[in-house]
């Protein structure tokens, strides 16, 4: 087997392993969480689910008080506290939205830059102009999981300001998640095809 063919075959094997891993995880999640369950905010606080596909009703998502993970002083990931829609004075919670949509992240970046480069008064003015986008009353739907994946000392300190429980007990919501068996099977199929092609290349190399 020539060196380029060997490198290509190894790359295909590596790609197939990645696709099998991602596809298998997606398929497991899609089959396990195939049923959308509805729960009120109050019930979610009282008996928080540890995993599943949920619609949580009666929520107030507060981007203004989100916990932001920074890289090079730029927000790259954020967790927005979710409060009860009917309780305008609630300041602490154990339910957080994993912010992952481009519109919300763009808003958070604008807010961050307003305060960092123009001062608190400039940010306050900006916030009043964007209040309806920063604090939204709505039902939240997505994949629910417990705890955060990358707890750090810095994040824990920020969470402590808006949370009323330990980070390992947080109810996290990845908004917008839905079962996607089609994508799972697609990735598994492509992974299988990569493995077959790699096998053909190895066999051809052995027969030469």
C-alpha positions in Angstrom: 0.0 0.0 0.0 1.4 3.4 -1.0 1.9 6.0 1.7 -0.9 8.3 0.5 -3.4 5.4 0.3 -2.4 4.3 3.8 -2.9 7.9 5.2 -6.3 8.1 3.4 -7.4 4.8 4.9 -6.4 5.8 8.4 -8.2 9.1 8.0 -11.3 7.2 6.9 -11.1 4.9 9.9 -10.7 7.9 12.2 -13.6 9.7 10.5 -15.8 6.6 10.8 -15.1 6.3 14.5 -16.1 9.9 15.1 -19.3 9.4 13.0 -20.2 6.2 14.9 -19.6 8.1 18.2 -21.7 11.1 17.3 -24.4 9.1 15.4 -24.7 6.6 18.2 -25.1 9.3 20.8 -27.7 11.1 18.7 -29.6 7.8 18.1 -29.5 6.9 21.8 -30.8 10.4 22.8 -33.5 10.3 20.1 -34.8 6.9 21.1 -34.5 7.6 24.9 -36.1 11.0 24.7 -38.6 10.5 21.9 -41.6 11.8 23.9 -42.1 15.5 24.6 -43.2 16.0 28.2 -44.8 19.2 29.6 -44.1 20.5 33.0 -44.8 23.8 34.8 -42.0 26.0 36.1 -43.3 25.4 39.6 -43.3 21.6 39.2 -39.8 21.7 37.7 -38.5 23.5 40.7 -40.3 21.2 43.1 -39.5 17.9 41.3 -36.7 18.7 38.8 -36.2 16.2 36.0 -32.6 14.9 35.6 -33.0 14.2 31.8 -35.5 14.2 29.0 -37.2 16.2 26.3 -39.4 18.8 28.1 -41.5 21.9 27.5 -41.4 24.0 30.7 -44.3 26.4 30.9 -44.5 29.8 32.6 -40.9 30.9 32.3 -39.1 34.2 32.3 -35.7 33.9 30.7 -33.3 36.6 31.9 -30.3 37.1 29.6 -29.4 40.2 31.5 -28.2 38.1 34.5 -26.8 35.2 32.4 -23.6 33.5 33.5 -21.1 33.9 30.7 -18.1 31.8 29.8 -15.4 34.0 28.3 -12.6 33.3 25.9 -10.2 36.2 25.1 -12.8 38.5 26.9 -15.6 37.4 24.5 -18.7 35.5 25.6 -18.6 32.1 23.9 -21.2 30.3 26.0 -23.8 31.4 28.4 -26.4 30.1 30.9 -29.4 32.3 31.4 -31.4 31.9 34.7 -35.0 30.9 34.2 -37.4 32.4 36.7 -41.2 32.1 37.2 -43.1 34.3 34.7 -45.5 35.4 37.4 -42.8 36.3 39.9 -41.1 39.6 38.8 -39.1 39.8 42.0 -37.5 36.3 41.9 -33.7 36.7 42.1 -32.4 33.1 42.5 -33.2 29.9 40.7 -31.9 26.4 40.0 -33.0 26.2 36.4 -30.8 27.6 33.6 -31.1 27.9 29.8 -28.0 26.9 27.8 -27.9 29.8 25.4 -26.8 28.5 22.0 -28.6 30.5 19.3 -26.8 33.2 17.3 -29.3 36.0 18.1 -29.0 35.6 21.9 -25.2 35.3 21.7 -25.1 38.4 19.6 -27.2 40.3 22.1 -24.9 39.1 25.0 -21.8 40.2 23.0 -23.3 43.7 22.5 -24.2 43.9 26.1 -20.7 42.8 27.2 -19.1 45.4 24.9 -21.3 48.2 26.0 -20.4 47.7 29.7 -16.7 46.9 29.1 -15.9 49.7 26.6 -18.5 52.4 27.3 -19.2 52.0 31.0 -22.2 51.0 33.2 -24.3 54.0 32.3 -24.0 53.3 28.6 -25.0 49.7 29.3 -28.0 50.7 31.3 -29.3 52.9 28.4 -28.6 50.0 26.0 -30.4 47.6 28.2 -33.5 49.7 28.4 -33.6 49.8 24.6 -33.2 46.0 24.4 -35.1 45.0 27.5 -37.8 43.1 25.6 -35.2 40.9 24.0 -33.1 40.5 27.1 -35.9 39.4 29.4 -38.4 37.2 27.7 -41.5 35.5 29.0 -42.2 32.2 27.2 -42.3 28.4 27.4 -38.9 26.8 27.2 -38.5 23.6 25.2 -35.4 21.4 24.8 -33.2 18.7 26.2 -33.0 18.7 30.0 -29.9 17.5 31.8 -28.6 18.0 35.3 -25.5 19.9 36.3 -23.0 21.7 34.0 -20.4 20.0 31.8 -17.5 22.3 32.5 -17.7 23.6 36.1 -14.9 26.1 36.9 -14.1 28.2 39.9 -14.9 31.3 37.9 -18.2 30.0 36.7 -19.2 28.7 40.1 -18.6 32.2 41.6 -20.9 33.7 38.9 -23.6 31.0 39.4 -23.5 31.7 43.2 -25.0 35.1 42.5 -28.1 33.9 40.9 -28.5 30.3 42.0 -29.9 28.7 45.2 -28.3 25.3 44.9 -25.0 23.6 44.0 -24.1 23.6 40.3 -24.3 19.7 40.3 -28.0 20.1 41.0 -28.9 22.6 38.4 -31.6 21.8 35.9 -30.1 22.8 32.5 -32.2 23.2 29.3 -30.6 23.0 25.9 -33.2 25.0 24.1 -34.3 23.9 20.6 -33.1 20.3 21.0 -35.5 17.7 19.3 -35.1 14.0 18.6 -33.3 13.7 15.2 -33.1 10.0 14.3 -32.7 10.9 10.6 -29.4 12.7 11.3 -28.3 9.9 13.6 -28.9 7.2 10.9 -27.2 9.5 8.3 -24.1 9.8 10.4 -24.0 6.1 11.2 -24.4 5.3 7.4 -21.6 7.6 6.4 -19.4 6.2 9.1 -20.1 2.7 7.8 -19.3 3.8 4.3 -16.0 5.3 5.4 -15.1 2.1 7.2 -15.9 0.0 4.1 -13.8 2.2 1.8 -10.9 2.1 4.3 -11.2 -1.7 4.4 -11.1 -1.9 0.6 -7.9 0.3 0.5 -6.2 -1.9 3.1 -7.1 -5.1 1.2 -5.9 -3.7 -2.1 -2.7 -2.7 -0.4 -2.1 -6.2 0.9 -2.7 -7.9 -2.5 -0.1 -5.7 -4.2 
